[in-house]
C-alpha cells in the first residue's frame, strides 16, 4: 500500500468549471484523479479519454 497525502497531490484545472487533483503512484499504468465539476463541462460537445483504466464514482449530480 502507498500513502499519498493531500499536500502531495497535483492540483490543476481544465476550466473554471473543472478542478482536478492527481495522486500519482509508482505504477506506470495507474494513478488516482479527482475532478470536481460545477456546471457543464466541457462547455459544448463531450470529452473522451483515448486510453484509460478507470473507476468512476459520482457523489452528486443530475442529468
C-alpha positions, -999 to 999 in steps of 0.1 A, spaced: 0 0 0 12 35 -8 0 66 12 -1 99 -7 -11 129 14 -33 158 1 -4 182 1 14 159 -24 -15 159 -49 -10 178 -81 -37 205 -83 -49 216 -116 -79 228 -136 -93 221 -170 -116 251 -170 -133 274 -144 -159 246 -140 -135 216 -137 -108 215 -110 -86 184 -105 -64 167 -80 -40 139 -92 -24 114 -68 4 97 -86 16 62 -76 48 44 -85 28 25 -111 31 31 -149 -5 21 -155 -24 37 -127 -29 68 -106 -59 84 -89 -75 116 -102 -104 135 -86 -123 160 -107 -148 184 -91 -171 197 -118 -196 225 -112 -219 231 -141 -215 219 -177 -181 205 -187 -169 208 -214 -189 239 -224 -201 221 -256 -196 187 -271 -180 159 -250 -147 147 -236 -131 113 -243 -101 95 -229 -85 76 -258 -68 52 -234 -77 47 -198 -83 22 -170 -107 39 -146 -132 36 -119 -157 65 -117 -176 73 -85 -202 101 -88 -211 117 -55 -238 140 -67 -253 153 -99 -282 154 -123 -288 146 -159 
